[in-house]
């Protein structure tokens, strides 16, 4: 018809919405290309995660260009300018199907994992933008939100490592460390009482909630098999929606004394006896809330804040855990609901987040909420044949937690604290002292005095004009520090070689492994001609030796002899420090109880400045626009004109 249009065909080696079923009849990228040309396409282009397999010898026509998937946006923008019908074929095996095949041994499991050095991470979220992956999770620290890879859920796509950030490390070989010798996890408990099992009157109805890729459907299957072993009736209805790792999953499980008791597998409104909530968001959804009978249904809910897919687009996304818990308790009743941080506990105890749902099953069993024998459940695990001993251990630790949760938390405290758990809030004095100590390691004592001088001036004024408040001082103490401790080449080198990084690596991995650091050194790296971003290269562990050497030259930072100091990014970072000092001086001149809240908000502006290189520049532009509006409001409240620009230049 001559219409200008580009069709995009996703060839992912499986039929959509079928759970990974193969095609009817042979179908290949090569055959699709031939068909498209036969139907009149002017141009056909292939984009793949493995472009090397599409060669002339593989049957790809000479007039078909093949690109790496990282070039997708560039390719599709070029194709939209071509007149007539064009076709873009994107070839990559479905991530969920690839995961299944690796688990079954059909295809090899790459001996490579991605690890994020959270000390280097700036929390900018560029890795989430590049990968669109829900296995890149938020890590709350005393320095703000960083990122961490959920190794249990990771599909080993590796595209997150393309994020414009030097914090990404490939760990090649070895394996994930299971458990930790720092806690006596193998301790034998001499007394673990057998629970009183609930009676089955007609049917006992259990609703399981969670997200795809966490083994929730398997829990329903295990309980179904356990009921079958006891010659009971059972009905299971899995509602998994789209085949999407991270998507909502609900399983209805009805257990009767005989098969004749099961008339329908679906649990009616307000018909649940028990809800095992593996995910807080799904448990708080309307489909789950509708099966809860107030005052009757018991709930055991995982309180871990498993972030949703929106986090890949909104790095500042806040999890509404309190509101969700309140909505659940409002319907079920406070006495009917029990929340526990099962994901962190299971990971600390078993070493794998996949163990979470089995852990919760054990917890519910020990609470007397599962109408099946322990022996039947464990026999079902053996019949399933996958990770039998690990599953039995997770089930046992769930029981132990239900019996003596305080003791379990004491055993796992040090491990849980390192799994994305925000450190306890510090007092103001401790905060200032800690930041001063870090700045001393960052540069020198003179740098520390520069920091303390401004912070103490702010503290004195706030104490005088807004007695009892430390919000302004805390903001300056935190964010003046953040600007002073900008992560240049010397600091990144120090953070990789001060011992903390290798301690974390050895805490998560064991065996014979090698490290590859994904970096874009400013002097050596070329820039992508389309995006302008520096192109990252993987460097071996020898780079750590070079970094150790480089970190010793931090005294050159900001001097005329600093080889990195002339770059646009370094000039910008030094200018930001001077501008922040100037802004705080202006706030001090007009500071009062009336504009106290506004002053705190302005002092927190550096929170919005994150990332490296072009990512950081974009954040700076956005933060400065916001700061300009707030400063205008502050000046209007005081009648004081803007402070003249600092004469000192940053060269």
MARFILO-574179 format. One record per residue (C-alpha): x negated, y, z negated. Coordinates in steps of 0.2 Angstrom, whole numbers. Each point is the difference from the previous one (the first is absolute). Layout:
// residues N
+-------+-------+-------+
!    px !    py !    pz !
+-------+-------+-------+
!     X !     Y !     Z !
...
+-------+-------+-------+
// end
This chain:
// residues 651
+-------+-------+-------+
!    px !    py !    pz !
+-------+-------+-------+
!     0 !     0 !     0 !
!   -15 !    11 !    -1 !
!     3 !     5 !   -18 !
!   -15 !     6 !   -10 !
!    -1 !   -12 !   -15 !
!   -12 !   -10 !    -9 !
!     6 !   -17 !    -7 !
!    -9 !    -7 !   -15 !
!     0 !   -19 !    -2 !
!    -6 !    -7 !   -17 !
!    -7 !   -18 !     3 !
!    -2 !    -7 !   -18 !
!     0 !   -18 !     4 !
!    17 !    -3 !    -8 !
!    18 !     3 !     3 !
!     6 !    15 !   -11 !
!    12 !    -4 !   -15 !
!    -2 !   -19 !     1 !
!   -13 !    -3 !   -13 !
!   -14 !    -2 !    12 !
!     8 !   -12 !    13 !
!   -10 !    -1 !    16 !
!     6 !     4 !    18 !
!    11 !   -10 !    10 !
!   -11 !    -5 !    15 !
!   -17 !     6 !     3 !
!    -3 !    19 !    -1 !
!   -17 !     9 !     0 !
!    -6 !    18 !     2 !
!    -6 !    -5 !    17 !
!    17 !    -6 !     6 !
!     9 !    16 !    -7 !
!   -13 !    10 !    10 !
!     4 !    -9 !    16 !
!    19 !     2 !    -3 !
!    -2 !    18 !    -3 !
!    -9 !     4 !    16 !
!    12 !   -11 !     9 !
!    14 !    10 !    -6 !
!    -8 !    16 !     6 !
!   -10 !     7 !   -15 !
!   -13 !    13 !     6 !
!   -12 !    -4 !   -14 !
!    -2 !   -13 !   -14 !
!   -12 !     2 !   -14 !
!    -4 !   -12 !   -14 !
!    -4 !     5 !   -18 !
!    -6 !   -13 !   -12 !
!    -9 !    -3 !   -17 !
!   -12 !   -12 !    10 !
!    -2 !     8 !    17 !
!   -15 !   -11 !     4 !
!    11 !   -15 !     3 !
!     8 !     9 !    15 !
!   -13 !    -2 !    14 !
!     2 !    -2 !    19 !
!    -4 !   -19 !    -3 !
!    15 !    -1 !   -12 !
!    12 !     5 !    14 !
!     1 !    19 !    -3 !
!     1 !     9 !    16 !
!   -14 !    12 !     4 !
!    12 !    15 !     1 !
!     6 !    -2 !   -18 !
!   -10 !     9 !   -13 !
!    -2 !    -8 !   -18 !
!    -3 !    11 !   -15 !
!    -3 !    -3 !   -19 !
!    15 !     3 !   -11 !
!    -8 !    15 !    -8 !
!     2 !     9 !    17 !
!    19 !    -3 !     1 !
!     5 !    18 !    -3 !
!   -12 !     7 !    13 !
!     6 !   -13 !    13 !
!    18 !     3 !    -3 !
!    -2 !    18 !     2 !
!    -9 !    -2 !    16 !
!    13 !   -12 !     7 !
!    14 !    12 !    -3 !
!    -8 !    12 !    12 !
!     1 !   -13 !    14 !
!    14 !     2 !    12 !
!    11 !   -16 !     2 !
!     3 !   -15 !   -10 !
!   -15 !    -5 !   -11 !
!    -2 !   -14 !   -12 !
!   -11 !    -1 !   -16 !
!    -2 !   -18 !    -7 !
!    -6 !     0 !   -19 !
!    -7 !   -17 !    -4 !
!    -3 !    -6 !   -18 !
!     6 !   -15 !    -9 !
!    14 !     4 !   -13 !
!    -8 !     3 !   -17 !
!    12 !   -11 !    -9 !
!    -2 !   -14 !    12 !
!   -19 !     2 !     0 !
!     0 !    -1 !   -19 !
!    11 !   -16 !     0 !
!   -12 !    -8 !    13 !
!   -15 !     4 !   -11 !
!     8 !    -7 !   -15 !
!     4 !   -16 !     9 !
!   -17 !    -2 !     7 !
!     5 !     2 !    18 !
!   -11 !    15 !     3 !
!   -16 !     5 !    -9 !
!     2 !    12 !   -15 !
!   -14 !    13 !     2 !
!   -12 !     0 !   -14 !
!     1 !    19 !    -1 !
!    10 !    11 !   -12 !
!     1 !    19 !    -2 !
!    -4 !     8 !   -17 !
!     2 !    19 !    -4 !
!   -13 !     8 !   -11 !
!    13 !    11 !   -10 !
!   -13 !    11 !    -7 !
!    -4 !     6 !    18 !
!    18 !     0 !     6 !
!     9 !    17 !     0 !
!    18 !    -6 !     1 !
!     3 !     9 !    16 !
!    10 !   -15 !     7 !
!    -8 !     0 !    17 !
!    -3 !   -19 !    -1 !
!    19 !    -2 !    -2 !
!     3 !    11 !    15 !
!   -12 !   -10 !    10 !
!     6 !   -17 !    -5 !
!    18 !     3 !    -5 !
!    -3 !   -15 !   -12 !
!     9 !    -3 !   -16 !
!   -15 !    -9 !    -7 !
!    -8 !    16 !    -3 !
!     6 !     5 !   -17 !
!    -1 !    15 !   -11 !
!   -13 !    -1 !   -15 !
!     3 !    12 !   -14 !
!   -15 !     6 !    -8 !
!    -6 !    15 !   -12 !
!    -6 !     8 !    16 !
!    17 !    -1 !     9 !
!     7 !   -13 !    12 !
!   -12 !   -10 !    10 !
!     3 !   -16 !    11 !
!    -3 !   -18 !    -3 !
!     3 !   -15 !    11 !
!    12 !   -14 !    -6 !
!   -11 !   -14 !     5 !
!    14 !   -13 !    -2 !
!    11 !     8 !    12 !
!   -13 !     6 !    13 !
!     2 !    -6 !    17 !
!   -18 !     3 !     4 !
!     5 !    12 !    14 !
!   -15 !    12 !    -5 !
!     7 !    15 !     8 !
!     0 !     9 !   -17 !
!   -19 !     1 !     1 !
!     3 !    12 !    15 !
!     5 !    13 !   -13 !
!   -11 !    15 !     1 !
!    -8 !    -4 !   -17 !
!   -17 !    -8 !    -6 !
!     9 !   -10 !   -14 !
!     3 !   -15 !    11 !
!   -11 !   -16 !    -2 !
!     1 !   -17 !     9 !
!    -3 !   -15 !   -12 !
!    -6 !   -14 !    12 !
!     0 !   -18 !    -7 !
!     2 !    -5 !   -18 !
!    18 !     0 !    -7 !
!    12 !     9 !   -12 !
!    -5 !    -2 !   -18 !
!    13 !    -9 !   -10 !
!     3 !     4 !   -18 !
!   -14 !     9 !   -10 !
!   -11 !    -7 !   -14 !
!     2 !    17 !    -9 !
!    17 !    -7 !    -7 !
!     2 !   -17 !    -7 !
!    13 !    -5 !    13 !
!    -3 !   -19 !    -2 !
!     5 !     1 !   -19 !
!    11 !   -15 !    -5 !
!    15 !     5 !    -9 !
!     4 !   -13 !   -13 !
!    18 !     4 !    -1 !
!    12 !     5 !    15 !
!    18 !    -5 !    -5 !
!    11 !    -8 !    13 !
!    14 !    12 !     4 !
!    19 !    -4 !    -2 !
!     6 !    -2 !    18 !
!    17 !     9 !     4 !
!    15 !   -11 !     4 !
!     7 !    -1 !    17 !
!    19 !     4 !     0 !
!     5 !    -3 !    18 !
!   -15 !     8 !     7 !
!   -14 !    10 !    -6 !
!    -4 !    15 !    11 !
!   -17 !     7 !     3 !
!    -5 !    15 !    11 !
!   -18 !     2 !     5 !
!    -6 !    17 !     6 !
!   -16 !     6 !     7 !
!    -9 !     4 !    17 !
!    -6 !   -10 !    14 !
!   -17 !    -8 !     0 !
!     0 !    -3 !   -19 !
!     6 !   -18 !     0 !
!    18 !     5 !    -7 !
!     9 !   -12 !    12 !
!   -12 !   -14 !    -6 !
!     6 !     3 !   -18 !
!    18 !    -4 !     6 !
!    -6 !   -15 !     9 !
!   -10 !    -7 !   -15 !
!    16 !     3 !   -12 !
!    10 !    -9 !    13 !
!   -11 !   -15 !     1 !
!    -1 !    -1 !   -19 !
!    19 !     0 !     0 !
!     0 !   -14 !    13 !
!   -13 !   -10 !   -10 !
!    13 !     1 !   -15 !
!    14 !    -6 !    12 !
!     9 !    17 !    -2 !
!     9 !     9 !    13 !
!    -9 !    16 !     7 !
!     4 !    13 !    13 !
!   -12 !    13 !     7 !
!     3 !    15 !    10 !
!   -15 !    10 !     5 !
!     3 !    18 !     7 !
!   -17 !     5 !     7 !
!     6 !    13 !    13 !
!   -14 !     4 !    12 !
!   -16 !   -10 !     0 !
!    -9 !    14 !    -8 !
!   -14 !    -2 !   -13 !
!     6 !    12 !   -14 !
!    18 !     0 !     5 !
!    14 !    -4 !   -12 !
!     4 !   -18 !    -4 !
!    14 !    -7 !   -10 !
!     3 !   -19 !    -4 !
!    17 !    -6 !    -7 !
!    -3 !   -17 !    -9 !
!    15 !    -9 !    -7 !
!    -3 !   -16 !   -11 !
!    14 !   -12 !    -5 !
!     1 !   -16 !    -9 !
!     4 !    -9 !    16 !
!     1 !     5 !    19 !
!    19 !     1 !    -1 !
!    -2 !    15 !   -11 !
!    -8 !    10 !    14 !
!    13 !     7 !    11 !
!   -10 !    15 !     7 !
!   -18 !     5 !    -2 !
!     5 !    18 !    -1 !
!     2 !     8 !   -17 !
!    15 !    11 !    -2 !
!     1 !    17 !    -7 !
!    -4 !     0 !   -18 !
!    -4 !   -18 !     1 !
!   -18 !    -1 !    -5 !
!    -6 !    -9 !   -16 !
!   -18 !     5 !     2 !
!    -9 !    13 !    11 !
!   -19 !    -3 !     2 !
!    -6 !    17 !     7 !
!   -16 !    -2 !     9 !
!     1 !    18 !     6 !
!     7 !    15 !    -9 !
!     7 !     9 !    16 !
!     9 !   -15 !     7 !
!     6 !    -5 !   -18 !
!     7 !    18 !    -1 !
!     9 !    -1 !    17 !
!    18 !    -1 !     2 !
!     0 !   -18 !     6 !
!    -8 !    -6 !   -16 !
!    10 !    12 !   -12 !
!    16 !    -7 !     8 !
!    -3 !   -18 !    -7 !
!    -3 !     6 !   -18 !
!    14 !    -3 !   -12 !
!    -2 !    13 !   -14 !
!    -4 !    -8 !   -17 !
!    -2 !   -17 !     8 !
!   -14 !    -1 !    13 !
!   -17 !    -1 !    -6 !
!   -14 !     9 !     9 !
!   -19 !    -3 !     0 !
!    -8 !    14 !    10 !
!   -17 !     4 !     6 !
!    -4 !    18 !    -4 !
!   -15 !     1 !    11 !
!     2 !    15 !    12 !
!    -3 !    -9 !    16 !
!     0 !    15 !    12 !
!    12 !     0 !    16 !
!    -5 !     2 !    18 !
!     3 !    19 !    -1 !
!   -16 !     2 !   -10 !
!   -10 !    -2 !    16 !
!     8 !    16 !     6 !
!     1 !     9 !   -16 !
!   -16 !    -1 !   -11 !
!     8 !    10 !   -14 !
!    16 !   -12 !    -1 !
!     6 !    -2 !   -18 !
!     7 !   -16 !    -6 !
!    17 !     2 !    -8 !
!    -2 !   -14 !   -13 !
!     8 !     8 !   -14 !
!    16 !     4 !    10 !
!     1 !   -18 !     7 !
!    -2 !    -7 !   -18 !
!    14 !    11 !    -6 !
!    11 !    -5 !    14 !
!    -2 !   -18 !    -3 !
!     2 !     1 !   -19 !
!    15 !    11 !     2 !
!     9 !   -14 !     9 !
!    -7 !   -16 !    -8 !
!    -3 !     7 !   -18 !
!   -16 !     4 !    -9 !
!     1 !   -17 !   -10 !
!     2 !   -10 !    16 !
!   -15 !     7 !     9 !
!   -19 !    -3 !    -3 !
!   -14 !     9 !    10 !
!   -18 !    -6 !     1 !
!   -15 !     5 !    10 !
!    -1 !   -17 !     8 !
!   -11 !     4 !    15 !
!   -14 !     7 !   -10 !
!     1 !   -14 !   -13 !
!     1 !   -14 !    13 !
!   -15 !     8 !    10 !
!   -10 !     1 !   -16 !
!     4 !   -17 !    -6 !
!     0 !   -10 !    17 !
!    -9 !    12 !    11 !
!    13 !     2 !    14 !
!    16 !    10 !     1 !
!     8 !   -14 !    10 !
!     1 !    -8 !   -17 !
!    12 !    13 !    -7 !
!    17 !    -8 !     5 !
!    -6 !   -17 !    -8 !
!    -5 !     9 !   -15 !
!    17 !     8 !    -2 !
!     8 !   -17 !     3 !
!   -10 !    -6 !   -15 !
!     5 !    15 !   -10 !
!    18 !    -3 !     3 !
!    -1 !   -18 !    -3 !
!    -8 !     3 !   -18 !
!    14 !    12 !    -3 !
!    12 !   -14 !     2 !
!     8 !     7 !    16 !
!    -4 !   -14 !    13 !
!    11 !   -16 !    -2 !
!   -13 !   -12 !     7 !
!   -14 !   -10 !    -9 !
!   -18 !     5 !     0 !
!    -5 !   -17 !     7 !
!    12 !     2 !    15 !
!    -6 !    18 !     4 !
!   -19 !    -6 !     0 !
!     5 !   -16 !    10 !
!     7 !    12 !    13 !
!   -16 !    10 !     1 !
!    -9 !   -17 !     3 !
!    12 !    -4 !    14 !
!    -3 !    17 !     8 !
!   -18 !    -4 !     0 !
!    -7 !    18 !     1 !
!   -11 !     7 !   -14 !
!     7 !   -12 !   -12 !
!   -12 !     3 !   -15 !
!     1 !    18 !     2 !
!    19 !     0 !     0 !
!     0 !   -11 !   -15 !
!   -12 !    12 !    -9 !
!    11 !    15 !     5 !
!    15 !    -8 !    -6 !
!    -8 !    -4 !   -17 !
!    -7 !    17 !    -2 !
!    18 !     7 !     3 !
!     6 !   -11 !   -14 !
!   -14 !     5 !   -11 !
!     4 !    18 !     3 !
!    18 !    -2 !    -4 !
!    -5 !    -9 !   -16 !
!   -13 !    12 !    -6 !
!    -2 !    15 !    12 !
!   -10 !    10 !   -13 !
!   -13 !   -13 !     0 !
!    -1 !    -2 !    19 !
!    -2 !    19 !     2 !
!   -14 !     0 !   -12 !
!    -9 !   -14 !    10 !
!     3 !     9 !    16 !
!    -2 !    19 !    -5 !
!   -17 !     3 !     7 !
!     5 !    -8 !    17 !
!    17 !     8 !     2 !
!    -8 !    17 !    -4 !
!   -10 !    -2 !    16 !
!    15 !    -5 !    11 !
!     7 !    17 !     6 !
!     5 !     5 !   -18 !
!    -2 !    19 !    -4 !
!   -12 !     2 !   -14 !
!     8 !     7 !   -17 !
!     1 !    19 !     0 !
!   -14 !     9 !    -7 !
!     0 !    15 !   -12 !
!    -6 !    17 !     7 !
!   -17 !    -1 !    -9 !
!    -3 !   -18 !     6 !
!     5 !     6 !    18 !
!   -12 !    14 !     0 !
!   -14 !   -10 !    -7 !
!     2 !   -14 !    12 !
!     0 !    11 !    15 !
!   -15 !     9 !    -6 !
!    -9 !   -16 !    -2 !
!     4 !    -5 !    18 !
!    -6 !    17 !     6 !
!   -16 !    -3 !    -8 !
!    -3 !   -16 !     9 !
!     7 !     9 !    16 !
!   -13 !    14 !    -1 !
!    -8 !     7 !   -15 !
!     3 !     9 !   -17 !
!     1 !    17 !     8 !
!    15 !    -6 !    11 !
!     8 !    -6 !   -16 !
!    -1 !    17 !    -8 !
!     8 !     8 !    15 !
!    14 !   -11 !    -3 !
!     2 !     2 !   -18 !
!    -2 !    19 !     0 !
!    16 !     2 !    11 !
!    10 !   -14 !    -9 !
!    -4 !     8 !   -17 !
!     6 !    17 !     6 !
!    16 !    -7 !     6 !
!     3 !   -10 !   -16 !
!    -3 !    16 !   -11 !
!    12 !    10 !    10 !
!    13 !   -13 !     0 !
!    -1 !    -3 !   -18 !
!     2 !    19 !    -3 !
!    15 !     3 !    12 !
!     9 !   -17 !     0 !
!    -4 !    -7 !   -18 !
!     3 !   -19 !     0 !
!    -2 !    -3 !    18 !
!   -15 !    -8 !     9 !
!     7 !    -2 !    17 !
!    -9 !    13 !     9 !
!   -17 !    -5 !    -8 !
!     3 !   -18 !     5 !
!     4 !     5 !    18 !
!   -16 !    10 !     1 !
!   -10 !   -13 !    -9 !
!     6 !   -14 !    13 !
!     0 !    10 !    16 !
!   -15 !    11 !    -2 !
!    -9 !   -16 !    -3 !
!     7 !    -8 !    15 !
!    -6 !    14 !    11 !
!   -17 !     1 !    -8 !
!    -3 !   -19 !     2 !
!     4 !    -1 !    19 !
!    -6 !   -16 !     7 !
!   -14 !     4 !    12 !
!   -13 !   -12 !     6 !
!   -10 !     0 !   -17 !
!    16 !    -3 !   -10 !
!     6 !   -14 !    11 !
!   -17 !    -8 !    -2 !
!     0 !     2 !   -18 !
!    17 !    -8 !    -2 !
!    -5 !   -15 !    10 !
!   -16 !    -3 !   -10 !
!     3 !     5 !   -18 !
!     5 !   -18 !    -4 !
!    19 !     2 !    -1 !
!     3 !    -5 !    18 !
!   -10 !   -17 !    -1 !
!     8 !    -3 !   -17 !
!    18 !     1 !     8 !
!    -6 !   -10 !    15 !
!    -6 !   -14 !   -11 !
!    16 !     1 !   -11 !
!    11 !    -4 !    15 !
!   -11 !   -11 !    11 !
!   -11 !   -15 !    -4 !
!   -11 !   -12 !    10 !
!   -12 !     5 !    14 !
!     6 !    16 !     9 !
!    -7 !    14 !    10 !
!     5 !    18 !     0 !
!     3 !    12 !    15 !
!     3 !    18 !    -3 !
!    11 !     9 !    12 !
!    -8 !    18 !     2 !
!    -1 !    14 !    11 !
!   -16 !     9 !    -5 !
!     0 !    18 !     6 !
!   -17 !     0 !     9 !
!     2 !   -16 !     9 !
!    18 !    -2 !     4 !
!     8 !     5 !    16 !
!    18 !     7 !     1 !
!    15 !    -8 !     9 !
!     3 !    11 !    15 !
!    19 !    -1 !    -2 !
!     2 !     2 !   -19 !
!   -16 !     9 !    -4 !
!    -2 !   -11 !   -15 !
!   -17 !    -8 !    -3 !
!    -2 !   -18 !     5 !
!    -3 !   -12 !   -14 !
!   -13 !   -13 !     0 !
!    -3 !   -16 !   -11 !
!   -16 !     1 !    -9 !
!    -8 !   -15 !   -10 !
!    -4 !     0 !   -18 !
!   -17 !     7 !     4 !
!    10 !    17 !     0 !
!     2 !    -1 !   -19 !
!   -19 !     1 !    -1 !
!     0 !    15 !    11 !
!    14 !     8 !   -10 !
!   -10 !    -3 !   -16 !
!   -14 !    10 !     8 !
!    11 !    13 !     6 !
!     9 !     3 !   -16 !
!   -17 !     6 !    -8 !
!     0 !    15 !    11 !
!    16 !     7 !    -7 !
!   -10 !    15 !    -6 !
!    -1 !     6 !    18 !
!    19 !     2 !     0 !
!     5 !    17 !     5 !
!   -17 !     6 !     3 !
!    -9 !     6 !    16 !
!    -8 !   -17 !     1 !
!    16 !   -10 !    -1 !
!     0 !    -9 !    17 !
!    19 !    -2 !    -2 !
!     4 !    17 !    -6 !
!     2 !     8 !    17 !
!    15 !   -11 !     5 !
!    17 !     8 !     1 !
!     7 !   -11 !   -13 !
!   -13 !     4 !   -13 !
!     1 !    19 !     3 !
!    19 !    -2 !    -2 !
!    -2 !    -9 !   -17 !
!   -12 !    13 !    -7 !
!    12 !    13 !     6 !
!    15 !    -8 !    -9 !
!   -10 !     0 !   -17 !
!    -3 !    19 !     2 !
!    18 !     3 !     5 !
!     7 !   -10 !   -14 !
!   -11 !    10 !   -13 !
!     7 !    16 !     8 !
!    18 !    -6 !    -1 !
!    -2 !    -5 !   -19 !
!    -8 !    17 !    -3 !
!    15 !     8 !     8 !
!    12 !   -11 !   -10 !
!    -9 !     5 !   -16 !
!     2 !    18 !     3 !
!    19 !    -1 !     1 !
!     3 !   -15 !   -11 !
!    15 !     0 !   -12 !
!    13 !   -11 !    -7 !
!    12 !     5 !    14 !
!   -10 !    -6 !    14 !
!    -9 !   -14 !    -9 !
!     9 !   -14 !     9 !
!    -4 !     8 !    17 !
!   -19 !     2 !    -5 !
!     0 !   -19 !    -4 !
!     7 !    -4 !    17 !
!   -13 !    11 !     9 !
!   -14 !    -8 !   -10 !
!     6 !   -17 !     6 !
!    -1 !     4 !    18 !
!   -17 !   -10 !     2 !
!    11 !   -16 !    -3 !
!     6 !     2 !    18 !
!   -18 !     1 !     7 !
!    -6 !   -18 !     4 !
!    -9 !   -10 !    12 !
!   -16 !     2 !    11 !
!    -4 !     9 !    16 !
!    15 !     4 !    10 !
!    12 !    -7 !   -12 !
!    -6 !    11 !   -14 !
!     0 !    15 !    12 !
!    19 !    -3 !     3 !
!     3 !    -2 !   -18 !
!    -9 !    17 !    -4 !
!    10 !     9 !    13 !
!    17 !    -6 !    -7 !
!    -6 !     3 !   -18 !
!    -6 !    18 !     4 !
!    17 !     4 !     8 !
!     9 !    -6 !   -16 !
!   -12 !    10 !   -11 !
!     3 !    16 !    10 !
!    19 !    -1 !    -4 !
!    -3 !    -4 !   -18 !
!   -13 !    14 !    -2 !
!    12 !    13 !     8 !
!    13 !    -5 !   -13 !
!   -12 !     1 !   -14 !
!    -6 !    18 !     6 !
!    18 !     5 !     1 !
!     3 !    -5 !   -18 !
!   -15 !    10 !    -6 !
!    -1 !    15 !    12 !
!   -19 !    -3 !     2 !
!    -7 !     0 !    17 !
!   -10 !   -13 !     8 !
!   -18 !    -2 !    -6 !
!   -12 !     6 !    13 !
!    -9 !   -14 !    10 !
!   -16 !    -6 !    -8 !
!   -15 !     8 !     9 !
!   -11 !   -16 !    -1 !
!     0 !   -10 !    15 !
!    -2 !   -18 !     2 !
!   -13 !    -5 !    13 !
+-------+-------+-------+
// end
